[in-house]
Amino acid sequence: MPLNISGAPHTMSEVSIGRKKEKCENCTKQCNKKQSEEGINSLQEKGVATGEVKESTSVQQVLLSACLSCDGCVSEDEGQRISQQNLEEINRVLALNKKCDTSKHKILVVSVCPQSLPFFAIKFQLDVPAAAKKLCGFLKSVGVHYVFDTTVAASFSILESQREFVQRYRRKHHDSNAMPMFTSSCPGWIRYAERVLGSLVTPHICTARSPQQIMGSLVKDFFARQQKLTPDQIFHVVVAPCFDKKLEAVREEFYKSILEIRDVDCVLTSGEILHLMEQSKVTVEEVDSAPLDHVFGETTDPGITRHEGRGSEGFLEHIFKHAAKELFGLDVQEIVYKTLRNRDFQEVALERDGETLLQFAAVYGFRNIQTLVHRMRKGKVPYQLVEVLSCPGGVQYFFEQEDFSCFSKRSLFCSPSLHLFDPKYSKNSKMLKYFAI
């Protein structure tokens, strides 16, 4: 659930942040440094050229791109927890299992996000289902006990988001924060909204947990009880396409202080898993295929499923269809997107007899998010729901999946270098059909 941060300024022509030292860990100094490096001209303003804020009400512009590529607001403790989410951590658990008594072994569980699978399909030169089985086979060969697909968790997240949207819509006339609802499983956007935009946006963010954290609860709670294990006996790793998912895993609300455990112990990017394969010095051909496990214990091969919709598990489309049926009794079979500013700013409308009943938008990338925020400040957002992702193209771009450098280099990750659906990268038509958007 997002933090309810208030007091964000509403008067700047750009996205901005109230520069108050007491509000953020080391934020003032780091933001000044970052803006100086990026050449943001707000540093030239009188009284702040030295990087010191002389008045508590001083305000400077902080663009979304600068915010997400900077670790200035990461506390020392938070930064340490993020730095521990790496290959060394999983290798430590694997080594411990080989040395210690079996009663002290950690059950190693890996949950794979479906958005990561096309990356491996391209690297392995296989279709997605075959690549998933190769990935599963490799992970089990190095000592992983269970490999799950997080699509089941996405289903729960979608259901909860659908329920919340209908509730918000029905109270929109007496709750000014009900609409629009922002849906997103993008940690970068959530952090930016909390730290910079504050009460302008945070009350509008859907409170449903992300698929990653729902999967964490399923593994550490339901699956643990099913296997007669305690949560601390399980080491849960998530393979995700985005580095920022590490940041999500260390949030305080996902830490159970009584048990001293986290729902997700470690997040590894797709690129880090590929690096693990390289460390193991095995080729794809040498790896035996293995079916993925099912968190609910079915004995048959569950296969790989994928939600219909665009590149973010299809939250917008699922909520749109559900709302059309639940609120207006209309069955929507096909959703038609209308491109506005560019392909990363599109809208969907539900009409009946010339009347617009619902209007949703998909907003991806820094520039489009800034446009959206400007409209929010002016009270000119016509949408009931907006799906927001920080990266252009949403999770269709896979540059991040190859990089496993530190948090402070995230600005590099935002440049798309590989589009999954570019024909020159897609030798297998089955993969295109499987992940068709």
N, C-alpha and C positions, 0 to 999 in steps of 0.2 A: 504494500500500500504506500503511495507516495507521501512524502512529508508535506505538511501544510505550512509552507514558508510564506510569510507575508512581507509587505514593505517594498516590493520591487518597484522602481520608478516607472511611470507611465508616460513620460513626456519626451523622451528622446526620439530622434528621427531614425535611429538604428536600435537594434536590440541592445539593451544596456543593463548594467548592474550597479546597484548602490555599493560604493566602495567603502565599506565599514569594516575596520579590522576585526572587531569583535564578532562578526557574523560568519567568518570563514577562516579556515586554518591557513595562515600565511598567504591568503589570496591576494592582498593588495600588492605585495612585493612581486609575486610571481606574475600577476596580470600585467603589471608595469613592464616587467622584463619581457614578457611575451609580446606585448603590444609594440615595444621598442624594436624587437626583432622583426616583427611583421610590418613595421612602418605605419602603424595606425596613427593617424594624425591627432588623435585626442590627447596624446602625450604632450603636444605642444601647447595645450591649454595653460593659461596662467595658474601658477600655484601648484601644479602637479608634475612639472617637467622633471623634478628631481626624484619622482617616484614616491613621494610622501603625501599622504592625505591629511590636510590641515584641518578640515572640517568634517564632521561626521556625516554631513549631507552631500559630500562631494560625489559626483556621479561621472563615470567614464564609460565609453562605449566598449563593449566586449562582443565581438561577433561570434556567432555559433561555431564557425570553423576554428577560431582561436581558442574558444572555450574547450572544445572537445579534443584539441590537440595539445592541451596543457594539463600537467598534473599538479598545478599549484594548489588546488583545493583538496587534494588527497592528503589526509592526515598521515602521520608517521606510522601509526598502527595499521591503518588501512593499506598504505603502500607496502608494508611488510607482508600483509596477508596476500596481496595481489602477487608480489614477487615470488611467493612460495608456490604459486600455481604454475608449475613447469614440469618438464620431463624428469628433472631430478627427483621430484616428489613421488611420481609414480614408480620410478626406478627404485626409490628407497623402500616403498611398500613391497615391491616384487622381491627385492633382496632380503627384506625382513622375513617374508614368507618362506624363503628357501633356508634360512638359518635357524629360526626359532621353532619352538615346539608347536605342533599343529594346533593345539588348543589356543595358541596366541595368534594364529594366522588371521589376517584381515581378508574378508571376502571382497574381492575386487569386482566392482560392477561398473561397466561403461555404458552410458546412454548416448546414442548418436542422434544428432539433429538431422532431419531429412534434408535440410538445406546444405549439409556438408557432403552428402552422397554424390551429387554431380561432380564435385571436385575430384573425388576418388575415381569416379567413372572415367573422367578425362585422363587422369594420371595413369590408370590401369588399362585404358583403351578397351573398356568393357561397357555393357549397358549397366544401368543403375542397380537392378536386382543382383546381377552377378558381382558387381563391385562391392555391394553390401556384404555378400557372403564371403568374398575374399578378405574384406576388412575384418569381419567377425572371426574368420579363421586365423588371421594373423594375431589379433588381440588375444585369442585363446591360446595360441601357441607360445606366447610370452608369459602366460600366467593369469590372464583375466578369467574370472569364473563365469560371468554372465554379461551378455551384450544385448542391450535393449534399443528399440527405436522410440523416440520421444513423441511420435505422432499421436499416441494414445493420450499423452498429457496435453497436447495441443487441442484435442477434442474436448477435454474438460475445460480448458481455458476458453475455448470458443463458446461452449454452453453457458458458462458463467458470464461472459461478455454479452451474449444475447440477452440473458435475463436482466442484467444491469441496464442495458440500453432501453429495454421496454419500460422498466421502472422509471428511469430518468425522463423518458419521453412523456410518460403519464403525469409527471409532476412538474413539467416545464413551466406551467403558468404560474406556479407559486414558489419556484426555486430558480433563481437567476443563474445558478451554477450548474443546472441540470444539462443544458445544451450550450455548445456542442460537446459531445463526449469524444475525447481523444483516446484512441486505442493504439497500442504499440507494445511490442516486446523488445524494443530497442533501448538498451541501457544508456547509450549516449544521449538520446533525446530526453529520457527521464531525468538524468542527472542535470542536464542543461536547464530543464524546466524547473527543477527544484532549487538549484543554486542561483539561477539568474532571473528567471521569469516570475517565480514565486506565485503569489495568490492570483495573478492574472490567469494562470494556466492550471496550476496543480489541482484545484477543485474539480476540474473538468476531466482529469485523467481517470480512465477506467481502473477500478480497484482490483480487477481479476488478476490473479498471479500469472506470470508468464509460463509457457510450457516447460521451460528449464526448471523452474522452482516447483512446479506441480510434480514434475518427474522426481525431483528430489524428495518430496514428501511421500510419493508412492514407494520409492525405494527404501527410504529410512523408516517408514511406518508400516504400510501394508505388506510390502514384500518381506521386510524383516520379520514381521510376525508370522507370515506364511512359512518362512524357512526356519522358524523358531530361533531367531537370532536377535540380539540386542542391537540397536542402531549404531552403537560405537564399534561393533564388530565388522561393519561394512565401510569400505572406502569407495565413495561414489565419484566417478569421473564423468564429466560431460564433454563430448566432442562437438564443438560449435564452429560456425563459419566466421564468427566475429570475436575479436580480441576483447571487446568491451563486456562480453558475457562473464569474464573473470571478475569485473567490477561488480556485476550484479550478484554474483555468488557470495561476496564478502559483506553484503549489506547486513546491518545489525538485526533487521527483522527476520532474517533467515538463520539466525543463530539461536539454538536452544540452550540457554545458560544453565538450566538444571542438569541436562545431560552432557553439556559441554561438547556439542556436536553441531555441524552444519548440514543442511539438506544436501548440499553439493560440496564435496571436499576439494575438488579440483576441476578447473575448466581448461581444456587443451584445444587449441585451434586445429583445424584440419591439417595445416602445414606442420604443426608440431608432431602429429601422429605420423605424417609422412617421414619426418625426420627420425622418428623412433624406428620406423622400418629401415631407414638407411643405416642407423646405428646397429641394427640387428643383422645387417648384411644379408638380407633375404630378398629375392625377387618375387614379383607377383606370381610368376609361373611356379615357383617353389611352394607357395602357400596353398594349403588345402582349403577349399571352400567349406563354410559351416553356416547353417541357418541361424538367424537371430533368435534369441530367446524372447519369451513373452512374460511381461511383468505379472500377468494374472495367472500364469502357470499352465496355459494350454500346452499340450504335448505335441500338437501338430505345428508345422512350420507356419508362422503367421504371415510370412512374406513381407513385402514393403508396401505400405499404403501412403497415399499423399492426398491432402485436402485439396479440393478444387479451389481455384482462385489464383491470385497473383502471388508475388514472391515472398509473402510474409505469413504463410499458413492460411491465407484467404480470409482473414478476420472480417474485412470490410464486406466481402460478398456473402459470407455466412450470416452476418448480422443483418445485412440488407434484406436477404430473402426471408429470414425469420421475422423481422419487423414488418415486412409487407404482409405476411400471412397473419401474424398475431394482432397487429394494429388495424389492418384494413381488409383482411380476408382475401388478399390477392396472392396468387401463386406466380412467382417469378421464376421462369425457366432459364432465361439467358440475360446476363447483365451486359449492357453496352456502355463503354466508357467514352466520355467526351474529353478530348485533350484541350486544355486551356492554354496556359503559358508555354508548356512544353510537355513531353511525354511523362515527366515526373510530377506533373500537377494535373490530375484528371478528376472528373466528377461523374457521379452516377445519379440519376433522378428517377423517381417513381411517380408516374403521372396517371391521372384518371379523369376523363372528361375535360381535358385541358387544364386541370388543376395539379400543381406539383405537391405531392403528399410527402415525399422524402427527398432529401438532397444530401448525398455523401460525397466526400472527396478523399483522394489518395495523394498525399504530399510527401515527396521524397527529396532529400538533398538539402544542403545549407541554404541556398538562395530561396528556394520555395518555402522553406520553413520560416525564413525571415519575412517573406511576403505574408504568410499566414499570421505571424505575430503582429505585424503592422495592422492587419485587418482586425485582429482581436482587440488591440488597443483602441481602435476607432469604433468598435462595436459593430463591425460590418462583415461578420462571418455568417453566411446564409445556411451553413451546413448543420445538420443534426449530429453527424459523426464525421470525424477526420481520422484517417489512418496515417500515422506519421512514422517515418524512418529517416535516420540521419544520412545514410549513404544514398547517392544517386542510383536509381534503379532498384532500390530496396536491397534485398539479399540476392539479387540475380548476379551481382558482381562479386568476383571471388578473389580479388587481390589480397584481401586480409587473410584469407585462409592459408596463404603460403608464408606469411610473415610471423615470426615468433619473437620479435624484439620487444623492448620495454614499453611501458605504458606511455612514456613521454614522447614516443615516436609515432603516436597514433595518427598524426596529421598526414603521414605518408600513406596510411591505409585508405584514405578517402579518395584516392585517384583510381578510378576503375581502369584496370589494364586487361581484363579478360571478361568478355561477355559470354555466358554459357551458351546463348542461343545464336551466336555468330556461326554460320554454316561451316566456316573453315576450322572451327574447333569441335565440330559435332559430326564425327565420322559415322556414328551409329544413329540411324534415324529412330530406333526404338527409344533411345534416351530422350530425344526431342519430344516424341509423342508422349512419353511417360511424364515429363515435366512441362508439358505444353502450357502456355499461359495465354 
